[in-house]
Amino acid sequence: MKLSLSDVKEVFRELLDGQITREQAENWAELCMKAFDLGDLTFEPRTDEELIWKAVVYLSGVAMKVSPNEYMEDDKGIREEFDSHWNR
């Protein structure tokens, strides 16, 4: 599996635009993590590996809840994280 910064940006954009759910974004991140654990994940370009991986880790927790009806982080927080780290 090849993973680029544009792939990460696309998942964030789909999430923030309501095209995918938080759970779907989290599932995508979990697939990336499994591929990494199996040695089947490559970063493109390799120089962006740390930045891309931080996004995957962040997305792996976007569906965490503090109560049955409340996510740990609201949409505004997700957008701020995206804009400050990956939307360049």
C-alpha positions as a LaTeX table, in Angstrom:
\begin{tabular}{lrrr}
\hline
Residue & $x$ (\AA) & $y$ (\AA) & $z$ (\AA) \\
\hline
Met1 & 0.00 & 0.00 & 0.00 \\
Lys2 & 1.38 & 3.40 & $-0.98$ \\
Leu3 & 0.41 & 6.40 & 1.10 \\
Ser4 & 0.98 & 10.05 & 0.27 \\
Leu5 & 0.16 & 13.37 & 1.84 \\
Ser6 & $-2.52$ & 13.86 & $-0.83$ \\
Asp7 & $-4.17$ & 10.60 & 0.28 \\
Val8 & $-4.30$ & 11.91 & 3.84 \\
Lys9 & $-5.65$ & 15.28 & 2.73 \\
Glu10 & $-8.38$ & 13.56 & 0.75 \\
Val11 & $-9.55$ & 11.58 & 3.78 \\
Phe12 & $-9.61$ & 14.75 & 5.88 \\
Arg13 & $-11.53$ & 16.65 & 3.19 \\
Glu14 & $-14.07$ & 13.86 & 2.79 \\
Leu15 & $-14.53$ & 13.71 & 6.56 \\
Leu16 & $-14.87$ & 17.47 & 6.96 \\
Asp17 & $-17.24$ & 17.71 & 3.98 \\
Gly18 & $-19.46$ & 14.96 & 5.39 \\
Gln19 & $-18.75$ & 12.55 & 2.54 \\
Ile20 & $-17.49$ & 9.92 & 4.98 \\
Thr21 & $-18.20$ & 9.34 & 8.65 \\
Arg22 & $-15.72$ & 9.56 & 11.46 \\
Glu23 & $-15.92$ & 5.79 & 11.74 \\
Gln24 & $-15.02$ & 5.40 & 8.08 \\
Ala25 & $-12.02$ & 7.72 & 8.48 \\
Glu26 & $-10.96$ & 5.74 & 11.52 \\
Asn27 & $-11.32$ & 2.45 & 9.62 \\
Trp28 & $-9.17$ & 3.83 & 6.81 \\
Ala29 & $-6.48$ & 4.79 & 9.32 \\
Glu30 & $-6.65$ & 1.35 & 10.92 \\
Leu31 & $-6.10$ & $-0.28$ & 7.51 \\
Cys32 & $-3.01$ & 1.89 & 7.05 \\
Met33 & $-1.76$ & 0.86 & 10.48 \\
Lys34 & $-2.27$ & $-2.83$ & 9.72 \\
Ala35 & $-0.41$ & $-2.45$ & 6.43 \\
Phe36 & 2.41 & $-0.71$ & 8.31 \\
Asp37 & 2.57 & $-3.53$ & 10.89 \\
Leu38 & 2.78 & $-6.08$ & 8.07 \\
Gly39 & 5.51 & $-4.13$ & 6.29 \\
Asp40 & 3.15 & $-3.42$ & 3.38 \\
Leu41 & 2.99 & 0.36 & 3.71 \\
Thr42 & 5.27 & 2.74 & 1.84 \\
Phe43 & 5.28 & 6.50 & 2.16 \\
Glu44 & 5.51 & 8.74 & $-0.89$ \\
Pro45 & 7.66 & 10.64 & $-0.74$ \\
Arg46 & 9.66 & 8.97 & 1.98 \\
Thr47 & 10.63 & 12.39 & 3.32 \\
Asp48 & 6.99 & 12.99 & 4.36 \\
Glu49 & 6.76 & 9.74 & 6.35 \\
Glu50 & 6.59 & 11.38 & 9.79 \\
Leu51 & 3.97 & 13.93 & 8.71 \\
Ile52 & 1.83 & 11.30 & 6.98 \\
Trp53 & 2.10 & 8.90 & 9.91 \\
Lys54 & 1.02 & 11.60 & 12.37 \\
Ala55 & $-2.10$ & 12.13 & 10.26 \\
Val56 & $-2.87$ & 8.41 & 10.23 \\
Val57 & $-2.51$ & 8.23 & 14.01 \\
Tyr58 & $-4.71$ & 11.30 & 14.43 \\
Leu59 & $-7.41$ & 9.92 & 12.12 \\
Ser60 & $-7.34$ & 6.61 & 13.97 \\
Gly61 & $-9.00$ & 8.36 & 16.91 \\
Val62 & $-11.50$ & 10.74 & 15.33 \\
Ala63 & $-14.48$ & 8.56 & 16.29 \\
Met64 & $-13.59$ & 8.37 & 19.98 \\
Lys65 & $-16.45$ & 9.48 & 22.21 \\
Val66 & $-16.61$ & 10.93 & 25.69 \\
Ser67 & $-20.27$ & 9.98 & 25.96 \\
Pro68 & $-22.73$ & 8.07 & 23.77 \\
Asn69 & $-23.66$ & 11.24 & 21.88 \\
Glu70 & $-20.49$ & 13.33 & 22.08 \\
Tyr71 & $-17.20$ & 12.92 & 20.26 \\
Met72 & $-13.97$ & 13.66 & 22.05 \\
Glu73 & $-13.17$ & 16.35 & 19.48 \\
Asp74 & $-15.69$ & 18.44 & 17.59 \\
Asp75 & $-15.58$ & 19.20 & 13.86 \\
Lys76 & $-13.96$ & 22.58 & 14.49 \\
Gly77 & $-11.10$ & 20.88 & 16.34 \\
Ile78 & $-10.56$ & 18.42 & 13.50 \\
Arg79 & $-10.49$ & 21.27 & 10.98 \\
Glu80 & $-8.00$ & 23.22 & 13.10 \\
Glu81 & $-5.71$ & 20.18 & 13.36 \\
Phe82 & $-5.95$ & 19.58 & 9.62 \\
Asp83 & $-5.27$ & 23.22 & 8.75 \\
Ser84 & $-2.35$ & 23.54 & 11.13 \\
His85 & $-0.56$ & 20.32 & 10.22 \\
Trp86 & $-1.61$ & 18.84 & 6.87 \\
Asn87 & $-3.41$ & 21.42 & 4.77 \\
Arg88 & $-0.39$ & 22.99 & 3.12 \\
\hline
\end{tabular}
